[in-house]
């Protein structure tokens, strides 16, 4: 029985299931002892016609996973392989999640996935319990919300339901509370989805997957004679854009394995993520990343390496030269995307390429010059709007820093750029001395009242402030 009645804005379109049993396994959601709603993203729900659900309906959909009407009739645990810290692992797959439904987004008509984390065991659980800690769910809500506010392509945390089980984890205090998260994302088709088919030398299935991805996510490429090469080019472009936004947001993903990158170029599946407290290319998010493979400054290298693995898979169905052409475009695409991202974060209009490159280089020099005294996010907050914010920056708490030579150079270059939509500076957010940040100490501080007193007030207040920042910056995700 469906968990709700259809509404005019709700448009189901369950396409992935048509790929068949070679791509996913039918699974059952866990039967949780309780379903206690802790978070629902009504703004995201409104984009897919689900914001009108009552709390009972919501819990039936996203706590018990009763099927949405005219959608998938059962959950699907997706199959994939992947390189984990560059070691190939053929034993992956959705081990504690599944694809629950697919819906069309209002306005854009994009196909979006509703998928889970912590929904129970699957054939790919590898002796794991298939569960998610409540703290892990809270961390994902925060990461996705803040990245969205900074204009970074990301999945959105859609729902968090506490499930009433005591979980034992070796790397955090146990037993700890459990939850099931639902995320809304453009796609969950990973680079590792292609890797699995290459591993089994399934040319037929690779062609089927390429056609599915092109027709579903890149329909403008449907008439291309060489669909695999065209798809590779599109994925390179999407990945370069996502990377550029990470690098201007000071975001460190932490686990940039090939199963954690999707073809549509969105961040998702937030584990040991961090935001930079200060400029530091060697900063790592995962305590187990002893070599710094996925450090902040090495993320461009990691993304390109993953793209190379995807291209290697596609040699099964197209000419290697065309794939190399796509890979060789990555550097230029990334540099162009980084310019766009930096100008967006500084809130200034485009100019000629040479001036833009000089400004981007000056901004990174200033961040480096600020050293321990300058936090990452306050720098962009102070200079948002460029020269239009100079007076605000020079009377703020970091004014002494901005007299240094690197900042004098930055200010000179910013003066040559017009502010983009300067009316944004009238937002109440810019009346404050400091911006919203999301460094790890604050994340822990937000979790403590939940763990100690079941007090969710500080978390909800933080999410409200992040949303205010999103509205103030108005960077968008398109």
Buried (B, 14 or more C-beta within 10 A) or exposed (E): EBBBEBEEBBBBBBBBBEBEEBBBBBBEBBEBEEBBBBBBBEEBBEBBBBBBBEEEBBBBBBBBBBBBBBBBEEBBBBBBBBBBBEEBBEEBBBBBBBBBBBBBBBEEEBBBBBBBBBBBBBEBBEEEBBBBBBBBBBBBBBBBBBBBBBBBBBBBBBBBBBBEBEBEBEEEEEEBBBBBBBBBBBBBBBBBBBBBBBEEEBEEBBBBBBBBBBEBBBEEBEEBEBBBBBBBBBBBBBBBBBBBBBBBBBBBBBBBBBBBBBBBBBBBBBBBBBBBBBBBEEBBBBEEBEEBBBBBBBBBEBBBBBBBBBBBBBBBBBEEEBBBBBBEBBEEBBBBBBBBBBBBBBBBEBBEEEEBBBBBBBBBBBBBBBEEEBBBBBBBBBBBBBBBBBEBBBEBEBEEBBEBEBBEBBBEBBEEBEBBEBEBBEBEBBEBEEBBBBBBEBBEEBBEBBBEEEEBEBBEEBBEBBBBBBEBBBBEBE
